[in-house]
Amino acid sequence: MGKMLAAVLVEPRKFDLQQVEIPAVGRDEVLIRVTRTGICGTDVHIFNGHYAADRLPLVPGHEFCGTVAVLGQDVRHLTEGQAVVADINIGCGTCYWCRRNEILNCPSMTQVGIGRDGAFAEYVVVPARLVIPVPGGMPPELQALVEPVACVVRAARKARVGFGQSAVVLGAGPIGNLHVQMLRLCGVAPIIVADLSADRCRMALEVGADSAISDPARLKAEVLARTQGRGADLVIESVGSPRLYALAFDLIRKGGHVAFFGITGPGETVPVDILRTVLEENSLKGSVAGMGEDMHDALTLLAHGRFQTKDFTGASFRLEDIQTAFDTLADRPADLKTQVVIG
């Protein structure tokens, strides 16, 4: 089908722009011409060699949008030129976990841009059943946010958040900011955020946090003061730090819940007081990726303006400048999201 430009991560911290073959399209697949792809925290872990290093060389990128370029022979529900996003989680579709929409546990699961080549390229192939049309008039910079918003939609579902619950979000980076907004949509109050960056604490307050703490020494007292001395109903760790995971258990109330979200290095652990967990009936649950209906719900929320996105859409780089985009991320803390413009 010809050649395309792709950003291949050939080794940790080194992209190589290459002309590679445009992927072949199977009967039940779709070739998508990529428009924009966001840089995710997972991409940063891959870039730094902390995650999926055994899969290099790899074309990363999974927070993407684009238009349908080629339809497989058996695809009937899409049309060429249609604006789309895609669920990146590819399971077998028939096993126990796939039937329960727990696709990450499917024995044959893979993910676009993580387990197989992704969307830091001009084209990407995705199974047609995972391709989702977007409403007309929705700008590409919002379309490319559907996947990360789907992640916080799923996290809220897994944590079973509800009206009037109290919550702490550890980390006010891009995904922490989206957690805050998702919790506010769910009626959570109060929402307390902790981050070492005063600027990101300010951003969290702007999108709905009730309190934002940049001094770690003040955090527990703030949580107790805002929860009548009980501790929080829910703590979400959105950084990926074993130290913060341990702290989370110290911030929940009796019978509280810790949401494991941030990705750590392989094999990292956190001590859990078993007796306290049993006697207080505390709980924990992991969640990391939106899938299935999470993607559709995220698209609906974004299309109807339920998320504040101005801090997510201001920074963009061309595909040819992707190395610079990654190298300068730490120098641009005010940019909650950086997107790579491809199409």
C-alpha positions, 0 to 999 in steps of 0.5 A, a space after each residue: 500500500 506504500 510508505 508512511 512516516 512513523 516515529 519508531 522508538 528504537 531504544 529508550 529516549 530515542 525516536 527514529 523517524 522512518 518511512 515504513 510500510 503502511 499496515 495491511 488491512 484485514 477483512 475485519 479491520 480499518 486503516 485510520 489516517 491519524 490526525 492527532 495523538 496525545 502523549 500519555 504518561 504510559 508513553 513517557 514510561 515507554 520512552 524512558 524504558 520503564 515499561 514495555 522495554 522488551 517490545 522495542 523497537 515500537 511505534 507508540 501512541 494510543 490517544 489518537 483520532 483520525 479518519 477512516 482511510 481503508 475499510 476491510 472487506 467485511 466492514 459495513 458500519 463505517 465509511 471512508 472519510 469518517 472521523 473516528 476514535 478507537 478503543 485500543 484494547 484488543 482481546 479475543 472477544 470470546 473468553 471469560 474476561 472479554 465477555 465481562 469487559 475486563 479485556 486487560 485480563 484476556 490471555 491474548 490481549 494486546 494494546 495499540 501503541 503498547 503491545 503493537 505499533 500505534 499512532 505516532 505515525 500517519 496510519 494505524 490499523 485497528 479492528 473495526 469493532 473497536 472503531 467509534 465514529 465521532 460527532 460532526 463538528 467535534 475538533 480533533 484536539 478534543 477527539 484525541 482526549 477520548 481515550 484518557 477520559 475513558 480511563 477516568 470514567 472506568 476508574 470511577 466505575 470500578 471505585 463505585 463513587 457516589 454522591 456526597 463521598 469524599 475523595 483524595 486524588 494523589 497527583 494533579 498531573 494530566 490524569 489527576 486533573 481528569 480524575 478531579 473532573 470525573 469525581 465532580 461529575 459524579 457528585 463527590 464532595 469534598 475533593 482534595 488534591 495533593 501535588 508538589 507543584 503549586 501550579 498544578 494544584 491551582 489548575 486542580 482548583 480551577 476544575 473543581 477540587 475543593 482543596 489542593 495541598 502542595 505541602 505533604 506535611 499538611 495533607 493528612 490534617 487537611 483530609 481529617 479536617 474536611 471529613 469530620 476526622 474520619 478520613 476519606 471515603 476514597 483515595 486515588 493514586 494517579 502518580 505510580 509511586 509506592 510511597 504514595 500508595 502506602 500513604 493512601 491507606 493512611 488517608 482513608 476512613 475505616 471502610 474506605 477504598 484505595 483506587 490503584 491507578 498510577 503505573 509503577 515499575 515492575 515488581 514494586 510493592 506496597 505494605 498493607 496492614 492486613 489486620 487493619 484492612 480486615 477489621 476495618 473492611 477496607 478495600 482496593 481495586 486496580 484500574 488503568 485503561 478505559 474500554 468498551 462502553 467507557 470509550 463511548 461514555 467519554 466521547 459523549 461527555 467530551 462532546 457535550 462539554 462536561 470536561 474543561 479542556 483548555 489546559 489539555 489542548 494548547 501544546 502541540 508538535 509536528 510528528 517530525 518534532 516528536 523527539 523534542 516534544 518528549 524531551 521537553 515535557 518536564 520543562 512544560 508543567 503547565 501543559 497538562 497534555 501535549 499532542 502530536 499533530 500528524 494529519 
